[in-house]
Amino acid sequence: MIKFFLMVNKQGQTRLSRYYEHVEINKRATLEAEVVKNCLSRSKDQCSFIEYKDFKLVYRQYAALFVVVGINETENEMAVYELIHNFVEVLDKYFSRVIMFNLDRVHIILDEMVLNGCIVEMNRNRILAPLFVLDKVAES
C-alpha cells in the first residue's frame, strides 16, 4: 500500500504531497524533510529504493524534480517505480510545460491513478478522460 506521494524540487521544496495514511500536520514537515534529505543525497548510480524506518521509499528523478513514494513492506517496488514513470508521462501528455500553476489538475491525475493508497489505473487515456471533460466544460 502507498503511504504518501511527494513531488519535490532539487532545493528540497515540496511541490505536491498526498498522504494515504493519517499523519499529523506538524509531523508531515519533519517526515518530508527527512525523506527529501535521504533521496537528494544519493547519487544517480545508486538504487532508487531505500528502506526508511517502517516503510520503503521509491523515488525517481526527472530533471530538477523528484517524485518520491512511501510504501509499506508488502508493496511491489517495481510496480511503484513504473507508477511514477507513468504519472510523469501522463503529466507530460496533459501539460505542455508548466505544471505547478495547475496543481488542481495534477491532483486529479494522481487521484485517477491512486485510490486509498492502491494503484487503480495506469491507462493514460482513461486517466486523462475526466480532465478533457472538465476542459470542454470550461471552454463552453
trRosetta pair geometry for C-beta under 8 A, 3 or more apart (Angstrom, degrees):
i j d omega theta_ij theta_ji phi_ij phi_ji
1 20 7.1 -144 162 112 98 136
1 71 6.9 161 83 -154 37 73
1 72 5.0 29 50 12 82 120
1 74 7.3 34 0 65 73 103
1 75 6.0 -133 17 -62 26 116
1 117 4.3 33 -177 142 94 125
1 118 6.4 -46 -123 -71 77 72
2 5 6.4 17 169 -54 131 95
2 20 5.4 81 98 20 83 151
2 69 5.9 -55 -139 -174 107 110
2 70 7.2 104 -168 78 63 56
2 71 5.5 -45 -106 -100 51 80
2 75 6.8 102 -62 -110 56 161
2 80 7.0 147 -91 -116 101 118
2 114 6.0 -42 48 -152 153 135
2 117 4.3 -166 59 -155 72 68
2 118 7.2 -167 15 -61 96 23
2 119 7.4 98 -24 -47 125 76
3 19 7.3 -20 156 -152 62 71
3 20 5.9 -146 -153 56 21 95
3 21 5.1 -34 -146 12 80 119
3 55 5.7 -47 1 -131 150 164
3 70 4.2 -57 65 106 109 103
3 71 6.3 -177 3 -99 88 21
3 72 6.5 114 -45 -46 106 75
3 117 6.7 31 -75 -127 28 122
4 17 6.8 -11 -175 -166 111 86
4 18 6.6 163 -157 86 63 51
4 19 4.8 -20 -104 -108 97 64
4 20 6.5 -159 -76 15 43 78
4 21 7.4 -81 -50 34 82 85
4 23 7.4 -15 -69 -1 131 143
4 31 7.8 101 19 131 166 135
4 69 7.2 -177 91 -151 52 48
4 70 4.5 28 44 36 87 114
5 16 7.5 -29 118 120 90 101
5 17 7.2 155 83 -153 57 41
5 18 4.6 -2 54 56 102 100
5 20 7.7 62 -10 -23 93 104
5 67 7.7 -13 -171 -172 83 89
5 68 7.8 157 -159 87 38 53
5 69 5.3 -4 -108 -109 69 83
5 70 7.9 -128 -61 25 36 72
5 110 6.4 169 104 -156 155 132
5 114 6.8 154 -41 40 148 164
6 14 6.0 -71 -156 -134 106 101
6 16 6.8 157 -156 86 39 66
6 17 5.2 1 -107 -105 78 77
6 18 8.0 -161 -69 27 45 62
6 32 6.4 156 -117 -128 147 97
6 35 6.8 118 24 108 159 141
6 36 7.7 -109 137 -70 150 90
6 66 7.8 6 110 107 96 90
6 67 7.2 161 88 -157 55 44
6 68 4.4 -11 63 62 106 96
6 69 7.4 -171 25 -75 70 39
6 70 7.9 51 -4 -14 106 94
7 14 7.4 103 75 -164 53 60
7 15 4.6 -60 103 69 99 102
7 16 4.0 35 31 40 110 102
7 17 7.8 -135 28 -60 65 50
7 65 6.2 -11 -171 -171 95 108
7 66 7.3 158 -157 83 46 51
7 67 5.5 -17 -102 -103 73 71
7 68 7.9 176 -82 21 25 72
7 106 7.9 -61 4 171 154 144
8 12 6.3 -11 179 -147 118 32
8 13 6.7 160 -155 77 72 37
8 14 5.4 -38 -99 -101 85 52
8 15 6.4 174 -99 9 26 86
8 32 7.6 163 -87 -174 128 100
8 36 5.1 -157 -168 -112 165 112
8 39 7.6 117 61 74 139 138
8 40 7.9 -95 117 -57 131 110
8 65 7.3 142 75 -159 39 59
8 66 4.7 -21 66 64 91 102
8 67 8.0 167 22 -85 71 25
8 68 6.3 7 8 4 117 116
9 12 7.3 -49 75 15 68 19
9 13 5.1 2 39 53 106 90
9 15 6.1 87 -31 -38 90 119
9 64 5.6 9 -155 144 85 96
9 65 6.0 -41 -103 -101 58 60
9 66 7.5 160 -111 17 8 82
10 40 7.0 124 -152 -129 57 116
10 64 4.8 -79 -14 -159 112 80
10 65 7.9 -78 -34 -64 74 26
10 66 7.4 117 -79 -19 53 102
12 33 7.3 46 177 -129 121 64
12 36 4.7 110 -141 145 84 142
12 37 7.4 29 -122 -67 127 62
12 40 6.4 -60 -81 -31 89 159
14 17 5.4 4 175 -44 131 113
14 32 5.3 -27 -64 -175 136 145
14 36 7.4 -115 -68 -62 83 137
15 65 7.4 -49 26 -132 148 103
15 100 6.1 -80 -159 -110 120 107
15 103 7.9 -151 163 -103 80 115
16 103 6.5 -179 -95 -142 100 103
16 106 6.0 -99 -101 125 149 137
16 107 7.5 -165 -149 -72 117 76
16 110 7.7 169 161 -37 137 152
17 28 7.1 105 152 -178 156 123
17 32 6.7 -55 -99 -95 141 133
18 107 7.2 145 -79 -129 124 84
18 110 5.9 173 -13 137 161 148
18 114 7.6 131 111 80 142 133
19 22 7.3 92 134 -109 127 19
19 23 5.3 -123 -147 23 152 108
19 28 7.1 -91 -56 -111 141 118
20 114 7.3 -92 -74 150 136 120
20 116 6.2 113 -158 -175 109 32
20 117 3.5 140 150 -69 150 93
21 117 7.1 45 -41 -74 80 141
23 27 5.4 -122 176 89 90 111
23 28 5.2 115 116 -76 117 83
23 31 6.5 -44 -176 5 148 157
24 27 4.5 77 64 13 89 108
24 28 7.1 -143 94 -22 43 83
25 28 5.6 -45 -152 15 32 118
25 29 7.7 31 157 -17 59 95
26 29 6.6 -48 -164 25 36 107
26 30 7.4 28 146 -8 62 108
27 30 5.6 -58 -155 42 45 112
27 31 5.9 47 150 -23 75 108
28 31 5.6 -57 -144 39 30 111
28 32 6.0 28 159 -18 67 108
29 32 5.9 -54 -144 38 27 109
29 33 6.3 28 156 -20 62 108
30 33 5.8 -56 -149 35 29 112
30 34 6.4 23 157 -14 64 108
31 34 6.0 -61 -150 39 28 107
31 35 6.1 25 156 -18 66 112
32 35 5.7 -56 -141 39 29 111
32 36 6.0 28 160 -18 66 110
33 36 6.0 -56 -143 39 25 109
33 37 6.2 28 156 -22 62 109
34 37 5.7 -54 -147 35 29 114
34 38 6.5 30 155 -19 63 105
34 52 7.7 147 132 -171 108 131
35 38 5.9 -56 -153 34 30 111
35 39 6.4 18 155 -10 65 110
35 52 6.9 103 -107 143 76 169
35 57 6.2 165 -148 -107 97 139
35 68 5.8 136 153 146 119 153
35 70 7.0 -74 -118 -66 142 114
36 39 6.0 -61 -145 42 31 104
36 40 5.8 21 164 -13 70 115
36 66 7.4 135 -132 74 79 144
36 68 7.3 -136 -86 -9 60 159
37 40 6.3 -57 -132 42 23 103
37 41 6.1 21 167 -21 60 116
38 41 6.4 -66 -148 33 20 108
38 42 7.3 22 156 -28 56 106
38 50 5.8 153 152 146 126 166
38 52 6.2 15 -149 -96 179 133
38 57 6.7 120 100 35 133 164
39 42 6.2 -58 -162 18 34 112
39 50 7.2 -135 -82 2 71 146
39 57 6.6 -122 -69 148 105 142
39 59 4.6 72 -131 -17 130 177
39 66 5.7 126 131 -178 137 151
39 68 5.5 -106 -54 -93 161 127
40 66 7.0 -108 -75 -36 79 159
42 46 4.5 -106 -175 63 108 141
42 50 7.6 -136 -54 -69 148 127
43 46 5.2 107 59 -8 73 100
44 61 7.4 -89 -107 44 89 140
47 50 7.7 154 97 -63 94 62
48 58 6.3 50 133 -160 93 62
48 59 5.5 -137 -168 66 89 62
48 60 5.9 28 -156 -80 147 64
48 81 6.4 102 95 -114 132 116
49 56 6.1 -8 -169 -180 91 117
49 57 7.1 156 -156 82 42 57
49 58 5.6 -10 -103 -101 74 73
49 77 4.9 7 -104 -157 135 147
49 81 7.8 -64 -64 -64 97 118
50 56 6.8 153 79 -163 45 66
50 57 4.3 -8 59 55 99 106
50 59 7.5 6 7 6 110 109
51 56 5.6 -40 -103 -105 55 78
51 57 7.9 -160 -77 18 10 77
52 55 6.3 -19 73 75 80 69
52 56 6.9 118 24 -128 77 25
52 57 5.1 34 6 -18 129 109
52 70 7.7 -80 67 -124 121 100
54 73 8.0 -76 170 -36 63 106
55 70 5.1 56 122 -179 142 95
55 71 6.1 167 -176 79 105 34
55 72 5.6 -67 -120 -100 95 40
55 73 7.1 -128 -124 -46 49 66
56 70 7.3 154 80 -155 42 54
56 71 5.2 -25 65 65 93 88
56 72 7.6 42 19 138 88 8
56 73 6.7 113 -18 -97 108 51
56 75 7.4 -148 51 63 119 102
56 77 6.5 -76 132 -91 148 107
57 68 5.9 -19 -165 -166 106 100
57 69 7.2 144 -157 75 54 44
57 70 5.8 -29 -99 -98 69 66
57 71 7.8 155 -96 20 21 76
58 68 7.5 151 80 -156 44 50
58 69 4.9 -18 63 62 94 97
58 71 6.2 21 -1 1 111 121
58 77 5.4 170 -90 -152 124 80
58 80 4.5 113 58 108 162 124
58 81 5.5 -117 -177 -68 126 72
58 84 6.9 -153 125 -28 105 135
59 66 5.8 0 -173 -176 117 103
59 67 6.5 165 -152 85 64 50
59 68 4.3 -13 -100 -103 103 74
59 69 7.2 175 -79 19 52 63
59 84 7.6 137 -154 -117 26 164
60 66 7.3 160 81 -154 37 60
60 67 5.3 -8 57 56 86 98
60 81 6.6 117 -56 -149 121 74
60 84 4.6 142 20 127 131 143
60 85 6.6 -95 159 -64 176 73
60 88 7.6 -108 100 -21 129 142
61 65 7.2 152 -158 84 57 46
61 66 5.2 -29 -101 -99 73 75
62 65 5.0 -19 70 68 88 97
62 66 7.8 165 25 -88 66 27
62 67 7.0 29 6 -9 108 104
62 88 5.5 161 -53 -141 160 149
67 84 4.8 156 103 -152 132 109
67 87 6.8 157 -155 82 159 132
67 88 6.6 -129 -23 -58 150 109
69 80 5.2 -149 90 180 145 121
69 83 7.2 47 -50 85 168 122
69 84 6.3 -135 -14 -69 124 109
71 75 3.9 -98 177 60 127 144
71 77 7.3 -175 57 -94 148 62
71 80 5.6 -106 -50 -70 146 161
72 75 5.6 108 57 -9 68 102
75 79 7.2 -120 174 64 82 114
75 80 6.1 55 146 -43 120 125
76 79 3.9 66 88 8 113 113
76 80 6.8 167 91 -10 61 84
77 80 5.8 -61 -152 40 33 108
77 81 6.1 38 150 -24 68 106
78 81 5.3 -48 -143 34 35 117
78 82 6.4 36 155 -17 64 103
79 82 5.8 -54 -151 38 31 110
79 83 6.4 40 146 -25 63 103
79 119 6.7 -140 153 12 113 157
80 83 5.1 -44 -147 30 37 119
80 84 6.7 44 152 -22 64 96
80 119 7.8 -152 -93 -51 61 131
81 84 5.9 -48 -156 29 32 113
81 85 6.8 28 148 -14 62 105
82 85 5.6 -54 -149 38 37 111
82 86 6.1 36 153 -18 69 107
82 122 7.7 6 131 -134 107 136
83 86 5.8 -57 -144 40 29 110
83 87 6.1 36 154 -25 64 106
83 113 6.8 132 -160 164 99 126
83 114 7.5 68 -171 -67 137 107
83 119 5.6 -116 -97 -106 133 131
83 122 7.2 -100 -107 -103 69 102
84 87 5.6 -53 -149 32 28 115
84 88 6.6 24 155 -14 63 105
85 88 5.9 -57 -151 38 31 108
85 89 6.4 31 151 -18 65 108
86 89 5.5 -55 -147 38 33 113
86 90 6.3 36 154 -21 66 103
86 113 7.4 159 106 -132 114 137
86 122 5.4 -40 -174 -153 168 88
86 124 7.3 -141 -169 -72 93 88
87 90 5.8 -55 -150 34 29 110
87 91 6.5 29 151 -17 63 105
87 109 7.1 119 -150 135 79 114
87 110 6.9 34 -138 -98 121 75
87 113 6.2 -121 -92 33 92 177
88 91 5.5 -50 -148 36 35 114
88 92 6.3 36 152 -20 65 106
89 92 5.5 -53 -146 37 33 114
89 93 6.3 34 153 -21 65 104
89 124 6.9 -76 115 -95 106 129
90 93 5.6 -52 -146 35 32 111
90 94 6.3 20 158 -11 66 109
90 109 5.6 160 123 -164 128 127
90 113 7.5 -164 17 -60 163 131
90 124 5.3 -167 -98 -129 88 89
90 127 5.4 -45 -133 103 144 146
90 128 6.6 -165 -158 -58 99 99
91 94 6.1 -63 -144 43 28 102
91 95 5.7 -18 175 25 69 111
91 99 5.9 12 -174 -110 120 133
91 106 6.7 24 -110 -116 112 90
91 109 6.6 139 -76 114 74 170
92 95 6.9 -64 -116 61 20 77
93 124 6.1 62 29 -173 165 131
93 128 6.8 -85 106 -69 121 148
94 105 6.9 -167 141 157 140 126
94 109 6.8 -136 7 -81 158 136
94 128 5.8 -170 -81 -119 108 115
94 131 6.2 -1 -134 113 133 159
95 98 6.6 -121 -177 70 122 39
95 99 5.1 138 84 -87 174 74
95 102 6.5 -178 -96 51 123 141
95 105 7.6 133 -63 104 106 138
98 101 5.2 16 143 17 119 111
98 102 7.2 112 114 0 82 101
99 102 6.2 -91 -165 52 40 95
99 103 7.9 77 149 -79 73 56
99 106 6.1 73 180 -73 101 126
100 103 6.6 10 -159 -59 44 92
102 105 4.3 -12 157 28 107 120
102 106 6.4 121 108 -23 77 88
103 106 5.2 -50 -146 35 43 116
103 107 6.3 47 154 -21 70 100
104 107 5.8 -51 -152 34 32 112
104 108 6.7 35 148 -21 63 102
105 108 5.5 -48 -150 32 37 114
105 109 6.5 39 151 -20 65 101
105 131 6.1 72 -148 -128 99 124
106 109 5.7 -51 -151 34 34 112
106 110 6.4 31 151 -16 65 106
107 110 5.7 -54 -146 40 33 110
107 111 6.1 34 154 -20 66 108
108 111 5.7 -57 -145 39 29 111
108 112 6.4 33 154 -22 63 104
108 130 6.5 -138 173 100 121 121
108 131 6.0 135 109 -77 137 97
108 134 7.7 -62 -148 -2 171 157
109 112 5.8 -56 -153 32 30 112
109 113 6.6 18 153 -12 63 111
109 127 6.1 52 -148 165 75 110
109 128 7.5 6 -110 -88 95 64
109 131 7.0 2 -70 -48 83 138
110 113 5.8 -66 -151 41 33 107
110 114 6.0 -28 172 33 73 105
111 114 7.1 -75 -119 62 24 67
111 115 7.2 63 -170 -86 61 71
112 120 7.9 -126 162 78 40 105
112 121 5.7 -60 152 63 77 140
112 126 7.5 178 173 124 121 76
112 127 4.5 132 116 -143 134 71
112 130 6.5 -168 -85 26 130 127
113 119 6.7 -30 163 -142 77 73
113 120 6.9 153 171 52 26 74
113 121 5.4 -109 -114 69 45 84
113 122 7.0 70 -138 -86 93 47
113 127 6.0 18 -65 -119 86 124
114 117 6.8 12 177 -112 106 12
114 118 6.8 156 -156 73 68 32
114 119 5.9 -40 -100 -98 74 49
114 120 6.7 140 -120 12 20 88
115 118 5.9 -30 70 62 71 85
115 120 4.6 18 13 -16 111 142
119 122 7.0 26 171 -56 115 97
121 126 5.7 -122 -164 102 129 120
121 127 5.6 160 124 -77 123 86
122 127 7.8 -27 -170 -46 11 124
123 126 4.2 55 87 19 112 111
123 127 6.5 173 87 -17 56 87
124 127 5.6 -57 -146 35 31 113
124 128 6.2 15 163 -8 67 112
125 128 6.2 -65 -144 44 26 101
125 129 6.4 50 154 -51 63 95
126 129 5.6 -28 -146 -3 33 121
128 131 5.2 -63 -162 44 60 114
128 132 5.9 60 144 -26 86 102
129 132 5.9 -57 -148 34 30 110
129 133 6.6 31 155 -19 64 104
130 133 5.6 -54 -151 35 35 113
130 134 6.4 37 151 -19 67 104
131 134 5.5 -51 -147 37 35 113
131 135 6.3 39 152 -22 66 104
132 135 5.5 -49 -146 34 34 115
132 136 6.5 36 153 -20 64 102
133 136 5.8 -53 -151 34 32 111
133 137 6.5 31 152 -17 65 105
134 137 5.7 -55 -147 38 32 110
134 138 6.2 32 154 -20 65 108
135 138 5.7 -56 -147 37 30 112
135 139 6.4 32 154 -23 64 105
136 139 5.8 -54 -149 32 31 112
136 140 6.6 15 159 -8 65 108
137 140 6.3 -66 -149 42 29 100
